[in-house]
Amino acid sequence: MFVLNGLLWIISLPFRLVVWTVGLALWVVALPFRIVWSILSFFGIGRLLTFATLGIAGYALYRLVNDEDEPAPVAPPLDRTPVAPAQAPSAPHAEGDVTTKS
């Protein structure tokens, strides 16, 4: 039983390290926000500023994803310059001769 317990502990070690690392990273990232929240809460305006910040961040994210100010890209206009028809190949007879060779 002790061997099985030790094997499970060793096998689960990488997963536990990942969970601890992610948790520590989230804690470190959240630390400045927690400090600011504590200072502003002392003055009683923490929630107001927090929701205002979240609203601004949400609106910025919305504008980033749904940018409606710029028109959709369009293809350049087609070149409609008239082109001369292809020249017919020269006939084997003399110019001005409309008779057919017999």
ABEGO torsion letter per residue (X at the ends): XAAAAAAAAAAAAAAAAAAAAAAAAAAAAAAAAAAAAAAAAAAGAAAAAAAAAAAAAAAAAAAAABBAABBBBBBBBBBABBBBBBBBBBBABBBGBABBBX
